[in-house]
Amino acid sequence: NPAQLTLGGITNVTAVFLPELFTFIPQVIGQGALQVSPGGSMFVAGTPLTLSAVPDFGFRFDHWEGDLVGNNNPATIVMDGPKTVTAIFAPLQFQVTTQVTGQGNVSLAPAGGTYDFGSVVTLTPLPAPGWEFNQWSGALVGNQPVQQVTITGDLTISAEFIRSQFTLTVQTVGGDGSAGLGGSITLDPPGGVYPSGTVVTLRPVPDAQHRFDAWYNGDIIGNDVPVSITMDDDHSVTAYFSFL
């Protein structure tokens, strides 16, 4: 085309025209499928195609790229030439909300609180001074401090912190130097094991024929009565009693 013909008599010539065919190339970025109606890869010029973007679980359709733009779904394109269309899928995003009882914080790694579907987030409890981590509750349970969660939806996770416990050890020394004699010591509040920050009041109580002498060789020195000690660590107190 063009072609030549030598005439030697009556001649019939027929020109045959066929519809022009164009190629359609579908592409996907992210996780999902691009459905084309009618199906196929070669189409007659002028054919309208309906394109439907179908996201996989945990993803959403975001927009079209290539020979089709916008975010209408489904969308239509006319085959007036070769076409390449890309469906862009993006992961759904979810929130991780942390709550605290007691005193402390929760660290998220990566930080932010908003995460793509399928992300793995590490949670670490950060107790305030004098407090310790006790357990998780909500979308995360257990008492292992460092935990990981896979994001498949919005999560609310609570970290429970409790006050650290410390021991107050008391002993007495009698007038003859024997341990455990001469009197006793009362504690207010009683118990001997206390949450961090507790203020304990100590009073010496002499046995008969004894008197309180002083506090020695411990975390309290002197002869004040009563005395108080703040439980910010394990403590030991010794009361000395003398014969009257």
Secondary structure, 3 states (H helix, E strand, C coil): CCCCCCCCCCCCCCCCCCCCEEEEEEEEECCEEEEEECCCCEEECCCEEEEEEEECCCEEEEEEEECCCECCCCEEEECCCCEEEEEEEEECEEEEEEEEECCEEEEEECCCCEEECCCEEEEEEEECCCEEEEEEEECCCECCCCEEEECCCCEEEEEEEEECEEEEEEEEECCCCCECCCEEEEEECCCCEEECCCEEEEEEEECCCEEEEEEECCCCCECCCCEEEECCCCEEEEEEEEEC
